[in-house]
Amino acid sequence: MIKGEALSKRAAEIPVALPPMNDTRPGQKSAASSPSANPQKSRKGLTRLWHASLYSLAGLKAAWAGTPAFRLEVWLFACMLPAAGYLGRSWLEVAFLLSTGVFLMVVELLNTAIEAAIDRIGLELHPLSGMAKDLGSAAVFVACCYTGLVWLAAVLLHFMQKQ
């Protein structure tokens, strides 16, 4: 028997008692025992909506201040507004063209959130951290390609129908 196989057999025979799964750390009270663990969760109705809106605006402000790609996409969207009105033949086409810009900004915000969370965990190189950042970047790339292709198709259709 190979040495590694012997170790894996012994490891398989060791009973493992895992603690019950919960979201608490040692020495921390559980959310069930502490009703005010997160005061945001106790808000209801319009108060909760109001505070959520404030947090969303803070996120948009942070994205504008700290993410040049997001600023570029906002300016691109500003240029899309009149172009969509010119290229679209109906309100549905205009809305569809503009939705590609909104989609691109949403994906950029999610990518920025992923990168911020990974950087918060640690700046050392780790394969999973790199993969998470690469996947977020790939999502932005796919959204950019989709947006570009939709707009290219709209421009081509617009000028082909004029002939």
C-alpha positions in Angstrom: 0.0 0.0 0.0 1.3 3.4 -0.8 1.9 5.8 2.1 -0.6 8.4 0.9 -3.4 5.8 0.6 -2.7 4.6 4.1 -3.0 8.2 5.4 -6.3 8.8 3.5 -7.7 5.5 4.9 -6.9 6.5 8.4 -8.3 10.0 7.8 -11.5 8.5 6.6 -11.8 6.4 9.7 -11.5 9.4 12.1 -15.0 10.5 13.2 -15.5 14.2 12.6 -17.9 16.0 14.9 -18.8 19.3 13.3 -20.4 22.0 15.4 -23.9 23.1 14.4 -24.0 25.6 11.6 -24.8 29.1 12.6 -23.7 32.6 11.7 -22.0 33.4 15.0 -18.4 33.4 16.0 -17.1 32.0 19.3 -18.1 34.4 22.1 -20.6 36.2 19.9 -24.3 36.1 20.7 -26.6 34.6 18.0 -29.0 36.7 16.2 -31.9 34.8 17.7 -30.8 35.6 21.2 -30.3 39.3 20.4 -33.2 40.9 18.7 -31.2 44.1 17.9 -28.2 42.3 16.3 -28.8 44.4 13.2 -31.0 47.4 13.8 -31.6 47.8 10.0 -33.7 44.6 10.0 -36.1 45.9 12.6 -37.2 48.7 10.3 -40.5 48.2 8.5 -42.4 49.8 5.6 -41.5 53.3 4.4 -38.8 53.8 7.0 -36.9 50.7 5.8 -37.4 51.9 2.2 -36.2 55.3 3.0 -33.0 54.0 4.7 -32.4 51.5 1.9 -32.7 54.4 -0.6 -30.1 56.4 1.4 -27.7 53.5 1.3 -28.2 53.0 -2.4 -27.5 56.7 -3.0 -24.3 56.4 -0.9 -23.3 53.4 -3.1 -23.9 55.4 -6.3 -21.9 58.3 -4.8 -19.0 55.9 -3.9 -19.1 54.3 -7.4 -18.9 57.7 -9.0 -16.1 58.9 -6.8 -14.0 55.7 -6.9 -14.7 53.9 -10.1 -13.5 55.6 -13.4 -15.2 52.9 -15.4 -18.6 53.6 -13.8 -18.2 57.4 -14.6 -17.4 56.5 -18.2 -20.5 54.3 -18.4 -22.7 57.1 -17.0 -21.3 59.5 -19.6 -21.9 56.9 -22.3 -25.4 56.5 -21.1 -25.9 60.3 -21.2 -24.9 60.1 -24.9 -27.2 57.1 -25.4 -30.3 59.1 -24.4 -30.6 61.3 -27.5 -29.2 58.6 -29.8 -31.8 56.1 -28.6 -34.5 58.7 -29.3 -33.1 59.2 -32.8 -32.6 55.5 -33.6 -35.7 54.0 -32.0 -38.9 53.9 -34.0 -41.1 53.3 -31.0 -40.9 53.8 -27.3 -40.2 50.1 -26.9 -37.1 50.3 -29.1 -35.9 53.4 -27.3 -36.5 51.6 -23.9 -34.6 48.5 -25.1 -31.6 50.5 -26.3 -31.5 52.4 -23.1 -31.9 49.3 -21.0 -28.6 48.0 -22.4 -26.8 51.0 -20.9 -28.6 50.4 -17.5 -27.6 46.8 -17.7 -24.0 47.7 -18.3 -23.9 50.1 -15.3 -25.5 47.4 -13.0 -22.9 44.9 -14.0 -20.2 47.4 -13.4 -21.6 48.2 -9.9 -21.7 44.4 -9.1 -18.1 44.0 -10.4 -17.0 46.9 -8.2 -18.7 45.4 -5.2 -17.0 42.1 -5.8 -13.6 43.7 -6.1 -14.2 45.8 -2.9 -15.2 42.7 -1.0 -12.2 40.8 -2.2 -9.8 43.7 -1.3 -11.5 43.9 2.1 -10.6 40.3 2.8 -7.0 40.8 1.9 -4.7 42.1 -0.8 -2.4 39.1 -0.9 -2.6 37.0 -4.1 -4.9 34.0 -3.9 -6.3 31.9 -6.8 -9.9 32.2 -5.6 -9.6 36.0 -5.2 -8.1 36.3 -8.6 -10.8 34.1 -10.1 -13.6 36.2 -8.5 -12.1 39.4 -9.8 -11.6 37.9 -13.3 -15.2 36.6 -13.4 -16.5 40.1 -12.4 -14.3 41.6 -15.1 -15.5 39.0 -17.6 -19.1 39.9 -16.8 -18.4 43.5 -17.5 -16.8 42.5 -20.8 -19.8 40.4 -21.8 -22.2 43.3 -20.9 -20.0 45.7 -23.0 -20.1 43.4 -26.0 -23.8 42.9 -25.7 -24.4 46.7 -25.5 -22.2 47.3 -28.4 -23.8 44.6 -30.6 -27.3 45.8 -29.8 -26.4 49.4 -30.7 -24.5 48.3 -33.8 -27.6 46.4 -35.0 -29.8 49.4 -34.2 -27.6 51.8 -36.2 -27.3 49.4 -39.2 -31.1 48.8 -39.2 -31.8 52.5 -39.0 -29.5 53.4 -42.0 -30.5 50.3 -44.1 -34.2 51.2 -43.8 -33.5 54.8 -45.0 -32.3 53.6 -48.3 
